[in-house]
Every structure is written in C-alpha cells, then in structure tokens.
C-alpha cells in the first residue's frame, strides 16, 4: 500500500466522523453515502476539509446529474425495444448489427 492510499484511508475515517456529526447531510446522501466518503477522502488530499462545501459540490456533480438519476433497467428495456423496432439497423447508414446507439431521431412513441 502506498503513502497516498494510507492517507486516503485515514481521511475516509475523518469524513465518516464528520458525517456522524452532521446527520442532516448523511440523510440527504441516501444511497450515495459510500461514494461520497470515497470522493471526499480524495478531495481532502488536496483541499481543506469542509463537509458542507464538499456535500454541495458532490450533490451538483453526482446526485443531481442526469446520469446517476437514470433508471438503468428502464433505459435498457427501452433501448432493446428501439433496436427491435428498427430491426437492429442504423437509421443513418443502414448498417445491420454491430455497436448500436439509441437515438432520438424517431420518437419512442412511434
């Protein structure tokens, strides 16, 4: 284990202790708590610890970001339905199969 890993592990403990002192932030994190602890520990290797500022930045970057709020099961189901509807063929070039991406060129409702 290198020096930075040991330092981050110690900082994780600091973040956990800070969260115990701020239950309102801990509650707002919900299922993101573990990710937040890891993220804060990395941030604290460079910046001074400030749990409120760290939470606000984390919330903007990760919790409120569209990627983390996507229902993946629903997205995969819709993607599969779109691929089947289009015969696994690229709408733009007509190529069959390969790596396909779901596009919004034709609405899902059609």
MIRO-646751 format. One line per field, with one value per residue (C-alpha): residue number from 1; chain; x, y, z. Coordinates in Angstrom, 1 decimal. Example, Ala and Ser with C-alpha at 12.3 -4.5 7.8 and 13.67 -1.06 7.14 Angstrom:
i = (1/2)
ch = (A/A)
xx = (12.3/13.7)
yy = (-4.5/-1.1)
zz = (7.8/7.1)
***
This chain:
i = (1/2/3/4/5/6/7/8/9/10/11/12/13/14/15/16/17/18/19/20/21/22/23/24/25/26/27/28/29/30/31/32/33/34/35/36/37/38/39/40/41/42/43/44/45/46/47/48/49/50/51/52/53/54/55/56/57/58/59/60/61/62/63/64/65/66/67/68/69/70/71/72/73/74/75/76/77/78/79/80/81/82/83/84/85/86/87/88/89/90/91/92/93/94/95/96/97/98/99/100/101/102/103/104/105/106/107/108/109/110)
ch = (A/A/A/A/A/A/A/A/A/A/A/A/A/A/A/A/A/A/A/A/A/A/A/A/A/A/A/A/A/A/A/A/A/A/A/A/A/A/A/A/A/A/A/A/A/A/A/A/A/A/A/A/A/A/A/A/A/A/A/A/A/A/A/A/A/A/A/A/A/A/A/A/A/A/A/A/A/A/A/A/A/A/A/A/A/A/A/A/A/A/A/A/A/A/A/A/A/A/A/A/A/A/A/A/A/A/A/A/A/A)
xx = (0.0/1.5/1.6/-1.3/-3.6/-2.9/-3.5/-6.8/-7.9/-7.2/-9.2/-12.1/-12.3/-12.3/-15.2/-17.2/-16.7/-17.8/-20.9/-21.7/-21.7/-23.9/-26.8/-28.7/-26.1/-25.8/-29.6/-29.5/-26.9/-29.0/-27.6/-24.7/-23.0/-20.2/-19.4/-19.4/-17.0/-14.5/-14.9/-14.3/-11.3/-9.7/-10.7/-9.2/-5.8/-5.7/-8.2/-9.0/-11.9/-15.3/-18.2/-20.9/-18.9/-17.9/-21.6/-22.8/-20.1/-20.8/-24.5/-24.2/-21.7/-23.2/-26.6/-28.3/-26.5/-28.7/-26.5/-26.9/-30.7/-31.3/-33.4/-31.0/-33.4/-36.0/-33.3/-32.1/-35.7/-36.5/-33.2/-34.0/-37.4/-36.0/-33.4/-36.1/-38.4/-35.6/-34.5/-31.1/-30.2/-28.5/-31.0/-28.3/-26.2/-28.4/-25.7/-27.2/-25.9/-22.6/-22.4/-25.7/-26.7/-30.2/-31.0/-34.0/-34.3/-37.6/-39.6/-40.1/-43.9/-43.7)
yy = (0.0/3.4/6.5/8.2/5.1/5.1/8.8/8.5/5.7/8.0/10.7/8.4/7.9/11.7/12.0/9.3/11.1/14.4/12.7/11.4/15.0/16.1/13.7/16.0/15.7/12.0/11.7/13.8/11.5/8.4/5.7/7.9/7.8/5.4/7.1/10.5/9.2/8.0/11.2/13.4/11.5/12.1/15.7/16.2/15.0/18.3/20.7/21.7/19.7/21.5/19.0/21.5/22.7/19.1/18.0/20.9/20.1/16.4/16.9/19.1/16.8/13.4/13.3/15.9/14.9/13.2/10.1/9.0/9.6/7.4/4.2/1.8/-1.1/1.1/2.5/-1.0/-2.1/1.0/0.6/-3.1/-2.1/0.6/-1.8/-4.4/-1.7/-0.6/-4.2/-3.7/-1.4/2.0/4.7/6.9/4.5/1.4/-1.0/-4.0/-5.0/-4.0/-1.5/0.5/3.6/4.6/7.9/10.3/10.7/8.8/9.2/6.1/6.6/5.7)
zz = (0.0/-1.0/1.1/-0.7/-0.1/3.6/3.7/1.9/4.2/7.2/5.5/4.9/8.7/9.1/6.6/8.4/11.7/10.1/8.8/12.2/13.5/10.5/10.3/8.0/5.3/5.9/5.4/2.2/0.7/1.0/-1.2/-2.3/1.2/0.3/-2.9/-1.1/1.6/-1.1/-3.1/0.0/1.0/-2.4/-2.4/1.1/-0.1/-2.0/-0.3/3.3/4.8/4.8/4.8/3.8/0.7/-0.2/0.0/-2.2/-4.8/-4.7/-5.0/-8.1/-9.8/-8.9/-7.2/-9.4/-12.5/-15.1/-15.4/-11.8/-11.8/-14.8/-14.2/-15.9/-16.1/-17.8/-20.2/-21.2/-21.8/-24.0/-25.8/-26.6/-27.8/-30.1/-31.5/-32.2/-33.8/-36.1/-37.0/-35.4/-38.3/-38.1/-39.0/-40.6/-42.7/-42.9/-41.5/-39.8/-36.3/-34.7/-31.9/-31.9/-30.0/-29.2/-30.8/-30.5/-34.3/-34.3/-31.0/-28.9/-29.2/-33.0)
***
